[in-house]
Amino acid sequence: MKRVALLGATGSIGRQALEIVAAHPGLELAAASSGSTPIDGLAPLTQVGGDLTELLERADPDIVLRGLDQAEQHVSGICFKTGPPGLLGIELEWTVHHINDPTRPLNTALLA
């Protein structure tokens, strides 16, 4: 059984991921998050907005990709080493926040 934590469960890719998890008994949805849409009952652990660190720690998914280098290594190891797998869909989105206060609004000038 592979444990899945789905971040962004209400977007189009998230909804497709939910369909894949539901269709495959070897996958277990351990946690789900949404930026602003309520998702109560979607998974055993859910969260709307905020810092997702604690949610991921509690969900204990099989893999957490914490940076571009880890994501590239994981994708290249799966997709280009053994050929395309049957259950992999990838869309990487990175969140940017203040490390000491994830709810504090960002100054967009700092992102340039």
C-alpha positions in Angstrom: 0.0 0.0 0.0 1.4 3.4 -1.0 0.4 6.3 1.2 -0.4 9.5 -0.7 -0.6 13.1 0.6 -2.4 15.2 -2.0 -1.5 18.9 -1.8 -3.9 21.0 -4.0 -6.8 18.5 -3.9 -9.4 20.8 -5.4 -7.6 21.9 -8.6 -8.0 20.1 -11.9 -4.8 18.0 -11.4 -5.9 17.3 -7.8 -9.3 16.0 -8.8 -7.6 13.7 -11.4 -5.2 12.5 -8.8 -8.2 11.6 -6.5 -9.8 9.6 -9.3 -6.5 7.7 -9.7 -6.2 7.0 -6.0 -9.9 5.8 -5.9 -9.4 3.5 -8.9 -6.3 1.7 -7.5 -6.5 -0.3 -4.3 -2.8 -0.2 -3.8 -3.0 3.6 -3.1 -4.2 5.1 0.1 -5.1 8.8 0.5 -3.5 9.6 3.8 -4.0 13.4 3.7 -5.3 16.2 1.5 -4.9 19.9 1.4 -6.6 22.9 -0.3 -5.6 26.5 -0.6 -9.0 27.8 0.3 -11.8 25.3 -0.5 -13.2 23.3 2.4 -12.4 19.6 2.0 -13.6 18.0 5.3 -13.9 14.2 5.1 -11.9 13.9 1.8 -9.1 12.1 3.6 -8.3 11.1 7.2 -6.2 14.2 7.6 -7.2 17.5 5.8 -6.1 21.1 5.9 -7.1 24.3 4.2 -4.4 26.9 3.8 -1.4 27.5 6.0 1.9 25.8 6.5 1.7 22.1 5.4 4.7 20.9 7.3 2.8 19.4 10.2 0.2 17.8 7.9 2.9 16.1 5.9 4.7 14.9 9.1 1.4 13.4 10.4 0.4 11.9 7.1 3.8 10.1 6.7 3.5 9.7 2.9 5.9 7.3 1.1 7.9 10.1 -0.4 8.1 13.9 0.0 9.9 15.9 -2.6 11.3 19.0 -0.8 13.1 20.7 -3.6 13.7 20.9 -7.3 16.7 18.7 -7.1 14.8 16.0 -5.3 11.9 16.3 -7.7 14.1 16.1 -10.8 15.9 13.1 -9.4 12.7 11.3 -8.6 11.0 12.0 -12.0 14.1 11.1 -14.0 14.6 7.9 -12.0 11.1 6.8 -12.7 10.2 8.1 -16.1 13.6 7.8 -17.9 15.2 4.9 -16.3 12.6 2.2 -16.6 10.2 3.8 -19.0 6.9 5.6 -18.3 5.0 4.1 -15.4 1.3 3.6 -15.4 0.4 5.7 -12.4 2.5 8.8 -12.5 1.2 12.3 -13.2 3.4 15.2 -12.3 2.7 18.9 -11.8 5.2 20.6 -9.6 4.1 23.8 -7.8 6.3 25.5 -5.2 4.9 27.5 -2.3 6.7 30.6 -1.1 6.2 31.9 2.4 7.9 33.5 5.3 9.6 30.7 7.3 8.8 32.2 10.7 5.2 33.2 9.8 3.7 31.3 6.8 0.5 33.3 7.0 2.2 36.7 6.6 1.6 38.2 3.1 4.5 38.3 0.8 5.9 41.5 -0.7 5.8 40.7 -4.4 8.9 42.9 -5.1 10.9 40.3 -3.1 9.9 37.5 -5.5 11.4 39.1 -8.6 
